Amino acid sequence: MDSPSVYRLFLKALRASLVPPLVLTGCGEGDLDLTGYASPSCEGGGLAVSGLSPAAPVDGVQLRISTVIGEDAEMDREVSSSGTVCATASNPPVCQAALENLAPQSSFHRVCADICSAYYLATTRGDDVTAHATLEALKGFLGTVDTAQEAVLIAFAEGYNLDCDNPQRGAVRLNADGGFSLVATRGFACGKGTEVTRFELEVSSSGQLKEVSSKVVERGRDNCAIGRRPVGLRTAEAVDCTDALGRHFAAAAHLEAASINAFLRLREELALHGADAVLQDAALRSAWEEVQHTDVSTRLARRFGASPPPPGVEALPLRSLFEVALDNVVEGCVRETFGALVAHHQAANARDEGIRQAMTQIAADETRHAGLSWAIDRWIQAQLPDAERARLREARAQAVAALREEIAHPQEAVLIEEAGLPAPEVASAMMDSLDRDLWACR
């Protein structure tokens, strides 16, 4: 089984999955009564700053995000805006330059791993250019919280996320007393031990926030990104991001980075057990391609306001030939093979042009990685006794069954529409084809 053969099977599986995608509005937690609620106002996938009534009028307001590595800002960009910044400035170019050069030392919503993303409001009024970069500064700018979007921004500044596309994870309602009720989340679901918690909140007209209830609505799964997971991979820290696309590509970048380690280790183990140079070189090439995938996925994550957590991998001794075979059959022949097929689906179906272009190259590389997994499987199995080959077949069947359970979880609508991820019944059809033509035949 080489990569051209895998690609032909992928084409067959993609044809078998050509059914209308199921568009979902949530992740299976649609148990809230949302009568009277509305989705938060959003712009370009992030929270909008329209619908505000600040304590003092301004020419324009922007929600900005600064992505930082160490002490140096890498990128500062506008998420959303309202009004016309620098409209009444005596020297508009000077005002615009001051706006672009804002570099506040604090923020009212910040997420960090080794990369940090920090959110703040920027406003202009005449020649004054101001950064509102703390919760207190935001409250001072807003004054009385008398619009729904102001309540949304207060919750965001308190560390909560409001989904733009899923009312069960992001909604707001005006109450009779002049305050607001909100639905928001905290947390991130990718990898064992992670989870998303949904909160019902109240924000008063004075800006005071109170938690009314909480419920875990999603637990982390291991199939949240393409890539071969290395042995010893530690659970990642949660990524806080309001945008589902940001969360998805942050998870993808995290596991793509972890895959670099997996392929470098695989090359060492192939050399230890006497594999020929062709297999060793293919593993090294795969590691380099995962470096490129990490860069692409990281840029996509940042585009949507998220910062990938760096992978932590425990240093472990090199493994026996059978242990290598067992890991390869689960991570390579099942999970990475299916992940490569998903990448092809995204390349064909993602509505977002940038995502579609990125996945086209990733799909081609991941198909080669899947072909390498099957080549390693063929080389190793020829050296193993019948009992160990039987254990590998059993492990593959268990991995396929586990993957079927994982893909049955609904995806958020924006991931299906914009990122091209397959809806559950589409993914199931793709798996049926692989099971019939690949996994059951080996």
Secondary structure as UniProt FT lines:
FT   HELIX           3..16
FT   TURN            35..36
FT   STRAND          42..43
FT   TURN            44..45
FT   STRAND          46..47
FT   STRAND          60..69
FT   TURN            70..71
FT   STRAND          72..83
FT   TURN            85..88
FT   HELIX           92..100
FT   STRAND          109..112
FT   STRAND          115..125
FT   TURN            126..127
FT   STRAND          128..132
FT   HELIX           135..142
FT   HELIX           148..157
FT   TURN            158..159
FT   TURN            167..169
FT   STRAND          171..174
FT   TURN            176..177
FT   STRAND          180..188
FT   TURN            192..193
FT   STRAND          195..203
FT   TURN            205..206
FT   STRAND          209..219
FT   TURN            231..232
FT   HELIX           244..272
FT   TURN            273..274
FT   HELIX           277..303
FT   TURN            304..305
FT   HELIX           321..327
FT   HELIX           328..336
FT   HELIX           337..349
FT   HELIX           353..381
FT   TURN            382..383
FT   HELIX           386..407
FT   HELIX           413..417
FT   HELIX           424..437
FT   HELIX           439..441
//
